[in-house]
Amino acid sequence: MSSLHKSRIADFQDVLKEPTIALEKLRELSFSGIPCEGGLRCLCWKILLNYLPLERASWSSILAKQRELYSQFLREMIIQPGIAKANMGVSREDVTFEDHPLNPNPDSRWNTYFRDNEVLLQIDKDVRRLCPDISFFQRATEYPCLLILDPQNEFETLRKRVEQTTLKSQTVARNRSGVTNMSSPHKNSAPSSLNEYEVLPNGCEAHWEVVERILFIYAKLNPGIAYVQGMNEIVGPLYYTFATDPNSEWKEHAEADTFFCFTNLMAEIRDNFIKSLDDSQCGITYKMEKVYSTLKDKDMELYMKLQEQNIKPQFFAFRWLTLLLSQEFLLPDVIRIWDSLFADDNRFEFLLVVCCAMLILIREQLLEGDFTVNMRLLQDYPITDVCQILQKAKELQDSQ
């Protein structure tokens, strides 16, 4: 470890040991990258995402309260419906009008169950192929949820719901801008069949199952947005970071901590996922156009080239912005980018500048390429040195 890196770790430790965290100083340090040693990144992200307050003395009580609240969510939204479903299978309640599976009442328990199944199946399909370039999400977690996996339990778990249901979830091949996204060449293809995944023994669960539970509970608690494809790519890096925390006490509660950090993050970026807001000033269309307006200001020649070829920002920037670049780079690089994004005091304005920097860094290739070549470049971004991208973005930001 270099003396410079040791010095950076000491700088973070000095800020984090104060009774009241100096947020601006923490943001300044985090913007240049957070060391992973000693769980520094996990702690900083929790503060930067407003999960932990600035007063250190309250951390223990708040964490205990939030983790117990999450356990209550598990009981109310997974365990109790699972018990009810099991009971309905053996009792005669299901033949009454109120609980009949064909009851047209949208508020009936059966209708709710079926609607939840549709959401669950889409979540299940997406989380199984999380970060296929690494095996982490397919491996068993060290801390399986005992509330769910207790061998004495006979209720229907999410795993059983997916296995038993006959409902089919439709594969969405295009984003809502009508653009079919090509997968990044830096990421391998995930297994295409559920049978290609190793079946874990009873009492164990894979990390992707934990992510599935987080997203299902989020969808239940936020019916206005529920689950939209791509949310799995947002929660994945958060969960990976917390589930690999060297602090075993905090690692054990990675699921609950991820849920609340994800909820806070979604509160800031959820407008990107709401189609009805696309053309509003807070919607994704406005942000994509702002990437181009920034490019026009910084590199008119490149901007005009993209305009001449009718390469619209929704062809590539939709995915870049909506998923916080999580599909463009390998996971360690995504995490490094997120250090800077979470530290941004203008809350993701820096992301727009990063996208502009990504365009400028491949300007020579774009200026020489035709429409087909350039679309391939933009949908399969060629530069993997994220430090170079972030440095260029900082230069652009400072020049504004």
C-alpha positions, -999 to +999 in steps of 0.1 A: +000+000+000+015+033-010+020+062+014-004+083-006-032+056-002-025+053+035-027+091+038-061+090+020-074+063+044-063+084+074-081+115+059-113+095+058-108+081+092-103+116+107-135+128+091-155+098+102-144+097+138-157+132+146-189+134+167-206+153+139-195+144+103-184+173+082-205+165+052-187+189+027-153+175+037-166+139+033-180+148-001-148+163-012-128+132-002-153+108-016-155+125-050-119+114-057-127+078-047-133+060-014-109+034-001-125+000+004-103-008+034-119-010+068-154-007+054-149+030+046-169+029+013-198+011+030-199+037+057-195+067+034-222+055+011-246+051+040-239+087+050-239+102+014-273+084+007-288+099+038-293+065+056-270+075+085-272+110+100-242+131+105-243+126+143-223+095+151-240+090+185-273+081+169-260+055+144-265+024+166-301+032+176-311+042+140-295+011+125-313-011+150-346+006+144-343+004+106-332-032+106-361-042+128-385-023+105-372-042+076-378-075+094-413-063+099-416-057+061-405-093+056-432-106+080-460-085+065-452-088+028-436-122+024-443-144+054-479-135+061-490-137+025-471-170+022-490-183+052-523-171+038-517-187+005-508-220+022-539-218+043-561-210+013-548-242-003-562-264+024-592-245+038-626-238+022-621-200+024-611-200-013-646-210-025-663-180-009-670-150-031-646-128-012-616-151-017-624-169-049-595-170-073-617-157-101-632-129-080-632-098-103-629-074-073-594-058-079-590-055-041-594-092-034-566-111-018-563-134-048-561-105-073-534-089-052-515-122-051-517-126-089-506-090-095-477-095-072-467-127-090-464-108-123-441-083-107-422-111-089-416-130-121-401-100-139-379-093-109-368-129-108-359-130-144-338-098-141-319-105-108-308-140-119-286-124-146-271-097-124-235-090-131-228-122-151-191-113-154-187-123-117-200-153-097-209-133-066-246-131-071-249-169-078-230-178-046-247-185-013-248-157+012-230-162+046-261-148+063-292-163+049-325-148+062-335-171+090-370-155+091-375-169+056-355-201+056-364-215+090-369-252+082-399-252+105-417-228+082-442-242+058-453-210+042-449-202+005-416-183+000-407-161-030-387-190-043-417-214-041-439-188-057-417-185-087-413-223-090-450-230-087-466-202-106-477-208-142-479-171-150-455-159-177-437-126-176-432-109-210-397-102-221-392-065-227-366-062-255-368-024-259-367+005-235-396+029-234-379+052-259-383+024-284-345+016-286-333-019-284-302-019-261-272-040-271-255-056-241-220-044-232-192-065-246-174-062-213-201-084-197-207-120-205-241-134-213-260-148-184-274-184-186-306-184-206-324-211-186-332-212-150-320-248-151-285-236-158-282-222-123-269-243-095-296-253-070-285-244-035-293-268-007-321-262+018-313-235+043-291-216+018-299-188-005-280-170-032-272-133-032-295-128-061-324-141-040-316-114-014-317-087-042-350-102-054-365-098-019-353-062-017-369-053-050-402-072-043-406-053-010-398-020-026-424-027-053-450-035-026-442-004-007-441+019-037-471+008-059-470+040-079-438+029-095-436-007-084-408-024-103-393-012-136-367-031-155-333-016-147-339-012-110-320-045-105-289-028-120-292-001-094-296-022-064-270-048-074-238-026-069-253-013-036-259-048-022-225-061-034-208-033-016-226-038+016-225-076+014-187-075+011-182-052+040-152-064+060-172-055+092-190-088+097-215-071+121-226-047+093-223-074+066-249-095+083-274-067+078-265-060+042-301-067+031-318-042+053-291-016+048-293-020+010-330-017+010-331+017+028-301+031+008-318+019-024-351+035-013-333+068-007-314+066-040-346+059-059-363+088-042-337+110-061-337+092-094-371+076-096-383+103-121-361+085-146-382+054-143-416+071-146-427+073-182-454+100-176-426+123-165-403+117-195-409+151-211-411+171-179-382+192-166-374+164-141-378+136-166-352+115-185-358+133-219-348+166-204-316+151-189-307+134-222-311+167-241-289+184-214-261+160-222-263+171-258-265+208-249-234+204-227-216+186-256-227+215-280-211+240-256-178+219-252-173+204-286-195+219-314-178+198-341-187+165-324-222+177-316-228+186-353-215+152-364-240+134-342-268+157-354-259+151-390-261+114-385-294+118-366-279+100-336-303+109-309-293+108-272-321+083-264-302+058-285-275+055-258-279+081-231-312+067-219-294+037-205-264+056-194-285+080-173-312+057-161-289+030-149-262+053-136-237+037-160-240+004-143-243-014-177-214+003-194-185-009-171-175-038-150-187-038-114-155-024-097-155+005-121-192+012-116-186+014-079-157+038-084-180+060-106-207+059-079-183+072-053-182+105-073-219+105-082-230+100-045-206+127-034-220+152-059-237+179-039-259+188-069-272+152-068-262+136-101-257+167-121-221+153-124-235+123-142-245+145-171-210+158-174-196+123-172-217+113-201-205+143-221-169+134-212-175+098-225-185+113-258-155+136-261-130+109-252-140+089-283-145+120-305-119+110-331-136+076-336-170+092-338-159+119-362-145+092-385-174+067-382-206+063-400-240+059-384-236+021-378-201+023-365-210+052-341-241+035-328-220+004-320-194+026-302-221+044-281-240+013-272-208-007-265-187+020-250-150+012-258-131+030-230-127+010-198-104+034-179-130+051-157-104+073-140-097+089-174-134+095-179-138+110-144-108+132-148-121+145-182-155+151-166-139+171-138-121+192-163-154+199-181-171+207-149-144+231-138-145+249-171-182+257-169 
